[in-house]
C-alpha cells in the first residue's frame, strides 16, 4: 500500500511538469544556452585557489580515512564551522572519479546547467509556461549564476538548494500538501549547513508558519525538516566542548566583524545593490538601477491594485526583509554572500517583465531585450577575459618537482602557512597524480627572499618561483623538528586533520 502511494505521488509530480512540443523545444534551447555559457572556455574559467583545493583534498581524504565527518570548514565570518554536508556530497562524487583534478568542478557546473529547468517548473507553477520559460531563460543567462557555476565554493551549493526551497514553497502554496512544506524546511536546513549566508531563510520561517497556523502537523514537519540537517553539527558541538554554540553566541553578541565598513543607506541603495543586482541579471549598474526602479514601482502598483500574484508577494516580502537586515548586518558582504537570494531576484525580475508585457507588449519586449542584451555582453566580457593562472602554475610546478626527483613521493610542508594560496593547489595536483606519501621526501614552500631564507633554514633550494615562492629540500629534518621551526605539514592527511580533526587536539 505504501509503495502504491509513493508511485502515485511520483506519477502526480511528473504529470505536473508535462511539456507541450513548443515548451519542450524552447526549454531545450534554454538548456543548450545554459550548458554553452557555463562550459565554454572552461579550462580558463574553473576557479582554483586555497578554499577550492582544500575542499578537494579533504573530500578525497575522507574516502581514505573511511570516516564520516560531523563538521565542515571554518567560516570566514567567525570562529565557527559549517556543517559537513558539503564534504559528504563531494566525497561521494569523488568516489566516482578519484583521479581527476577537475572532476568536482565539472559536477558542480553540470548541476548549475540544470537550474534553469528547475526554475522553469517554479515559474510554470506560479503563473504559466510562458512565465516559466522567461524565468528559465533569465536563470540560464544570469552572470552571477554562471560565475558561481565554475567556482567550487559552498556558497554556490547554498544557491542550488535555494532554488529547491522556492520550488517546494510554490508547490505548497498551490497544493497545501505537508510533504512540500517539509521538503522546503529540510532544504532550508541543508542550505544553512552548507553556508551560513542562507540564515537569511530564517526570514521565510514566519511566512510559512503563518500559512500553517491551523495545522499543528505541518508546523511539526516544518520544525522536523529544519532540524534534521543540524544533527551532525549538534553532535559536533557536544563532542567539542560546545565550541560551535559558544562562538556563535559570542559572534552574535559582538555584532559580527569589527573590521567591516559602515553601510550608509545612500551607498547601500545607490551603489551596492545596483552593482549586485546587475551582476545577477542586467549586466551593468545603470541597468541594475533601471531594473530595480521599475521592479519597485511595478510591485508597489500591483500591490495597491491587489493584482499581485500571492506567491510573488511572499517572495517579495522575503526579499525586502533580507534587504533591510543586510543593511544592518555588520559583517562584510560580497557577491558570493548573496547567492541564496539569486532565485528570488530572478523570479521578481521575470515577473516584472512578464507583467509589463501584459500591460504593453512593446514595452515588455523592449525591457526584455535591454536586460538580455546587456547581460549577454557582460557574460561575453567575463568569459572571454577569464584566466586560471593558478592551475597552469600548479601543474607546471608539479611537473618540475617530478622531473627533479623522478620516481619519488613527497611529504609537503608550508612555512608558517604563509604560501597556502600557492601550495594547496600544488598539493591537490600532486595528490591526484599519486605523488604524495607521508613518509616521502620532505619538501617545503616558502615565501621570502631566496638568499635570506636559505641561510636561515639551512636547506638546499629546489626551485625559485614567481612572487618569491621558493621550494626547499627539507629531507634532513624530522617532522617534529620541522614543526618546531614553524613548518606546517600539508599532505592530505595533515590538511584533513587541520580541517576535520582539529578539535580532538584541543580537547
C-alpha positions in Angstrom: 0.0 0.0 0.0 2.8 2.4 1.0 4.6 1.5 -2.3 1.4 2.3 -4.3 1.1 5.7 -2.5 4.7 6.5 -3.4 4.3 5.7 -7.0 1.0 7.7 -7.1 2.8 10.7 -5.6 5.7 10.3 -8.1 3.2 10.0 -11.0 1.4 13.2 -10.0 4.7 15.0 -9.6 5.8 14.0 -13.1 2.5 15.0 -14.6 2.9 18.5 -13.2 5.9 19.0 -15.5 4.5 17.6 -18.7 5.6 19.6 -21.7 4.0 20.5 -24.9 6.1 20.4 -28.1 6.6 24.1 -28.1 7.6 24.2 -24.4 10.0 21.3 -24.9 11.8 23.0 -27.9 12.1 26.3 -26.2 13.2 24.7 -22.9 15.8 22.6 -24.9 17.2 25.8 -26.4 17.4 27.4 -22.9 19.2 24.3 -21.6 21.7 24.4 -24.5 22.3 28.1 -23.8 22.8 27.2 -20.1 25.4 24.5 -21.0 27.2 26.7 -23.5 27.6 29.7 -21.2 28.8 27.5 -18.3 31.3 25.3 -20.2 32.7 27.4 -23.0 36.4 28.4 -22.4 36.2 26.1 -19.3 39.9 25.5 -18.9 40.4 29.2 -18.2 37.3 29.6 -16.0 37.3 26.9 -13.4 38.2 28.7 -10.2 41.1 27.4 -8.3 42.5 28.9 -5.0 43.1 27.9 -1.4 39.5 27.1 -0.4 38.7 25.0 -3.5 41.9 23.0 -3.4 41.5 22.4 0.4 38.0 21.1 -0.1 39.1 18.7 -2.9 41.9 17.4 -0.7 39.5 16.9 2.2 36.8 15.2 0.1 39.5 12.8 -1.3 41.0 12.1 2.1 37.6 11.3 3.6 37.5 8.2 1.3 40.9 7.1 2.5 40.2 7.7 6.2 36.8 5.8 5.8 35.2 8.3 8.2 32.1 10.4 8.1 33.0 13.9 9.4 30.5 15.7 11.6 31.7 19.2 10.8 32.8 21.2 7.8 35.3 24.0 7.1 35.6 27.1 9.2 33.5 30.2 8.3 35.3 33.3 7.2 32.9 35.4 9.3 33.8 34.0 12.7 35.3 31.2 14.8 32.7 28.5 14.0 32.3 25.8 11.3 29.8 24.9 8.6 28.1 21.6 8.5 29.7 18.5 6.9 27.1 18.0 4.1 29.3 19.8 1.6 32.1 17.3 2.2 29.7 14.3 2.3 28.4 15.3 -1.2 31.8 15.8 -2.7 33.3 12.7 -1.2 30.5 10.6 -2.8 31.2 12.1 -6.2 35.0 11.8 -5.7 34.4 8.1 -5.4 33.1 8.1 -9.0 36.3 9.7 -10.4 39.0 9.9 -7.8 42.0 10.7 -10.1 40.6 13.7 -12.0 41.7 17.2 -10.8 38.7 19.0 -12.4 36.0 16.4 -11.7 34.3 18.2 -8.8 34.2 21.4 -10.7 32.6 19.6 -13.7 30.0 18.1 -11.3 29.1 21.5 -9.9 28.9 23.2 -13.3 26.7 20.3 -14.6 24.3 20.8 -11.7 24.2 24.5 -12.4 23.2 23.8 -16.0 20.0 22.1 -14.6 18.9 25.1 -12.5 17.1 26.9 -15.4 15.0 23.7 -15.9 14.0 23.8 -12.2 13.3 27.5 -12.4 11.1 26.8 -15.4 9.0 24.5 -13.2 8.9 27.1 -10.5 7.7 29.8 -12.9 5.2 27.5 -14.6 3.7 26.6 -11.2 3.5 30.3 -10.1 1.7 31.5 -13.3 2.1 29.5 -16.5 4.5 28.0 -19.0 5.4 31.4 -20.7 6.4 32.8 -17.4 8.3 29.7 -16.6 10.3 29.9 -19.9 11.1 33.5 -19.2 12.3 32.7 -15.8 14.3 29.7 -17.0 16.0 31.9 -19.7 17.0 34.6 -17.2 18.4 31.9 -14.9 20.4 30.4 -17.9 22.0 33.8 -18.8 22.4 35.1 -15.2 26.0 36.4 -15.0 26.3 35.6 -11.3 24.9 32.1 -11.7 27.3 31.4 -14.5 30.3 32.7 -12.4 29.2 30.6 -9.4 28.8 27.6 -11.6 32.6 27.4 -12.4 33.8 28.2 -8.9 33.9 25.3 -6.4 32.5 27.1 -3.3 30.0 26.1 -0.7 28.1 29.4 -1.4 27.3 28.1 -4.9 25.7 25.0 -3.4 23.7 27.1 -1.0 22.3 28.8 -4.1 21.4 25.4 -5.7 19.4 24.5 -2.5 17.7 27.9 -2.6 16.2 27.1 -6.0 14.6 24.0 -4.5 13.4 25.8 -1.4 11.4 28.1 -3.7 10.3 25.1 -5.8 8.8 23.3 -2.8 7.3 26.6 -1.5 5.5 27.1 -4.7 4.2 23.6 -4.7 3.0 24.0 -1.2 1.2 27.3 -2.0 -0.7 25.6 -4.8 -1.4 22.2 -3.1 -1.1 22.8 0.7 0.5 19.3 1.0 2.6 18.6 4.0 5.3 16.8 2.0 6.2 20.1 0.2 6.4 22.2 3.4 8.6 19.5 5.0 10.9 19.4 1.9 11.1 23.2 1.9 12.1 23.3 5.5 14.6 20.4 5.0 16.3 22.2 2.2 16.4 25.4 4.3 18.3 23.5 6.9 20.6 22.0 4.3 21.4 25.4 2.7 22.2 26.9 6.1 24.5 23.9 6.9 26.4 24.4 3.7 26.9 28.1 4.1 25.6 30.4 6.9 24.6 33.1 4.4 21.4 31.1 4.0 20.5 32.0 7.5 18.5 34.7 5.7 16.0 32.0 5.1 15.0 32.4 8.8 13.1 35.3 7.4 10.9 32.9 5.5 10.0 30.9 8.6 7.4 33.5 9.9 5.8 33.4 6.4 5.5 29.6 6.3 4.5 29.3 9.9 1.7 31.9 9.5 0.5 29.9 6.5 0.3 26.8 8.7 -1.0 28.1 12.0 -4.2 26.0 11.6 -2.2 22.8 11.0 -0.1 21.6 14.0 1.0 18.6 11.9 2.6 21.0 9.3 4.3 23.1 12.0 5.7 19.8 13.4 7.1 18.8 10.0 8.5 22.4 9.4 10.5 22.0 12.7 11.5 18.4 11.9 12.7 19.2 8.4 14.7 22.2 9.6 16.2 20.2 12.5 17.4 17.1 10.6 20.3 18.7 8.7 21.7 20.1 12.0 22.1 16.7 13.7 25.8 16.4 12.7 26.6 19.9 14.0 24.7 19.3 17.2 26.8 16.1 17.7 30.0 18.1 16.9 29.0 20.8 19.4 28.7 18.2 22.2 32.0 16.5 21.3 33.9 19.7 21.1 33.0 21.3 24.5 30.3 23.4 22.8 32.8 25.1 20.6 30.2 25.9 17.9 27.4 27.2 20.1 29.7 29.3 22.4 31.3 31.0 19.4 28.1 31.7 17.5 26.6 33.3 20.6 29.7 35.4 21.1 29.7 36.4 17.5 26.0 37.5 17.7 26.6 39.4 20.9 29.6 41.2 19.5 27.7 42.2 16.3 29.8 40.5 13.7 33.0 41.6 12.1 34.6 44.6 13.7 36.6 45.2 10.5 33.7 45.7 8.2 33.0 49.1 6.7 29.8 51.0 7.8 26.9 50.9 5.4 25.2 54.2 4.6 21.7 53.9 3.1 22.7 56.1 0.1 25.7 53.9 -0.7 23.8 50.7 0.1 20.9 51.5 -2.2 22.6 53.6 -4.8 25.9 51.7 -5.3 25.9 48.2 -3.7 22.6 46.9 -4.8 22.7 48.2 -8.5 26.0 46.5 -8.9 24.9 43.3 -7.1 21.5 43.2 -8.9 23.0 43.8 -12.4 25.6 41.1 -11.8 22.7 38.7 -11.2 20.7 39.9 -14.2 21.2 43.0 -16.3 25.0 43.2 -16.7 25.8 46.7 -15.6 25.0 49.1 -12.7 22.8 51.5 -14.8 20.7 48.5 -15.9 20.6 47.4 -12.3 19.2 50.8 -11.3 16.7 50.6 -14.1 15.5 47.1 -13.3 15.4 47.9 -9.6 13.4 51.1 -10.0 10.9 49.6 -12.5 10.5 46.4 -10.3 9.8 48.5 -7.2 7.2 50.6 -9.0 5.5 47.6 -10.7 5.4 45.6 -7.4 4.1 48.6 -5.5 1.4 49.4 -8.1 0.3 45.8 -8.3 0.1 45.5 -4.6 -2.1 48.5 -4.1 -4.3 47.5 -7.0 -4.5 44.0 -5.5 -3.3 42.5 -8.7 -0.1 40.9 -7.4 0.3 37.1 -7.5 0.2 35.7 -4.0 3.5 33.7 -4.4 5.3 36.7 -5.8 4.0 38.7 -2.9 5.5 36.3 -0.4 8.8 36.1 -2.3 8.9 39.9 -2.4 8.3 40.2 1.3 11.1 37.7 1.9 13.4 39.7 -0.3 12.5 43.1 1.3 13.2 41.6 4.8 16.6 40.4 3.7 17.3 43.8 2.0 16.7 45.5 5.3 18.5 43.0 7.5 21.6 43.0 5.2 21.8 46.8 5.5 22.2 46.4 9.3 24.5 43.4 9.1 27.9 44.5 10.5 29.9 41.9 8.6 31.3 42.4 5.1 29.0 41.5 2.2 30.5 40.1 -1.1 28.8 39.0 -4.3 29.1 35.3 -3.2 27.3 36.3 0.0 24.0 36.9 -1.9 23.8 33.6 -3.8 20.9 32.4 -1.7 18.9 35.5 -2.9 19.6 34.9 -6.6 16.4 32.8 -7.3 14.2 35.3 -5.5 15.7 38.2 -7.5 15.4 36.3 -10.8 11.7 35.5 -10.1 10.9 39.1 -9.2 12.6 40.4 -12.3 11.0 37.9 -14.6 7.6 38.6 -13.1 8.0 42.4 -13.6 9.0 41.8 -17.3 6.0 39.5 -17.7 3.6 41.9 -16.1 4.8 44.9 -18.2 4.4 42.7 -21.3 0.8 42.0 -20.3 0.2 45.8 -19.9 2.0 46.8 -23.1 3.5 44.2 -25.4 6.1 46.6 -26.9 7.3 47.9 -23.5 7.7 44.4 -22.2 9.7 43.3 -25.3 11.9 46.4 -25.0 12.6 45.7 -21.3 13.3 42.0 -22.1 15.8 42.9 -24.9 17.6 45.5 -22.7 18.1 43.1 -19.9 19.0 40.2 -22.1 21.4 42.1 -24.4 23.4 43.8 -21.7 23.6 40.5 -19.7 24.9 38.7 -22.7 27.5 41.5 -23.3 28.6 41.2 -19.6 28.8 37.4 -19.9 31.0 37.7 -23.1 33.4 40.0 -21.3 33.7 37.8 -18.2 34.0 34.5 -20.2 36.5 35.8 -22.8 38.7 37.5 -20.2 38.8 34.6 -17.8 42.1 33.2 -16.7 43.2 30.4 -14.4 46.8 31.2 -13.8 46.8 29.1 -10.6 46.0 25.9 -12.4 48.7 26.5 -15.0 51.2 27.4 -12.3 50.4 24.4 -10.2 50.6 21.9 -13.0 53.9 23.4 -14.1 55.4 23.4 -10.6 54.3 19.8 -10.0 55.9 18.6 -13.3 59.2 20.4 -12.3 59.3 18.6 -9.0 58.6 15.3 -10.7 61.5 16.0 -13.2 63.9 16.9 -10.4 63.0 13.8 -8.3 61.8 11.1 -10.7 60.1 8.1 -9.2 59.9 9.7 -5.7 56.9 10.6 -3.5 56.8 13.6 -1.2 55.8 14.9 2.2 55.0 18.6 1.7 55.3 21.5 4.2 54.4 25.2 4.2 56.5 27.6 6.3 54.1 29.2 8.9 51.3 28.5 6.4 52.2 31.7 4.5 52.0 30.4 0.9 48.9 28.3 1.2 47.2 30.0 -1.8 50.0 28.5 -3.9 51.0 25.4 -2.0 47.5 23.9 -1.5 46.6 23.8 -5.3 50.0 22.2 -6.0 49.4 19.6 -3.3 46.0 18.9 -4.8 47.6 18.2 -8.2 50.3 16.0 -6.6 47.6 14.1 -4.7 45.6 13.4 -7.9 48.8 12.2 -9.6 49.8 9.9 -6.7 53.0 11.8 -5.8 52.4 12.1 -2.1 53.3 9.9 0.8 53.6 10.9 4.5 57.0 9.2 4.7 58.2 10.5 1.4 60.9 13.1 0.6 60.3 16.3 2.7 59.9 19.5 0.7 58.7 22.9 1.8 57.2 26.0 0.4 58.5 29.4 1.5 57.5 33.0 0.7 60.6 35.1 1.2 63.8 36.3 -0.5 65.8 33.3 -1.5 69.2 34.5 -0.2 68.0 35.3 3.3 65.8 32.3 3.8 68.3 29.7 2.5 70.7 30.8 5.2 68.1 30.8 8.0 66.6 27.4 7.2 69.9 25.8 6.1 68.1 23.8 3.4 69.0 23.3 -0.3 67.0 25.2 -2.8 65.0 23.1 -5.2 63.1 25.7 -7.1 62.8 29.5 -7.1 59.4 30.7 -8.3 57.3 33.7 -9.1 56.1 36.0 -6.3 59.1 35.0 -4.1 57.7 31.5 -3.5 60.5 29.0 -3.2 60.8 25.3 -2.6 63.4 23.8 -0.2 64.6 20.3 0.3 63.8 19.6 3.9 64.7 15.9 3.9 67.5 16.3 6.5 64.9 17.1 9.2 62.3 15.0 11.0 58.7 16.1 11.0 59.0 17.1 14.7 62.0 19.3 14.0 60.2 21.0 11.1 57.1 21.6 13.2 59.2 23.2 15.9 60.7 25.5 13.3 57.2 26.6 12.1 56.7 24.3 9.2 53.1 23.1 8.7 52.6 19.6 7.3 50.2 20.0 4.3 50.0 16.5 2.8 46.3 15.4 2.5 46.4 13.7 5.9 47.7 16.9 7.5 45.0 19.0 5.7 42.3 16.6 6.8 43.4 16.7 10.4 43.5 20.5 10.4 40.0 20.8 8.9 38.2 17.9 10.3 40.0 16.7 13.5 41.5 19.9 14.9 39.2 19.9 17.9 40.5 16.4 19.0 43.9 18.0 19.7 42.4 20.9 21.6 40.3 18.8 23.9 
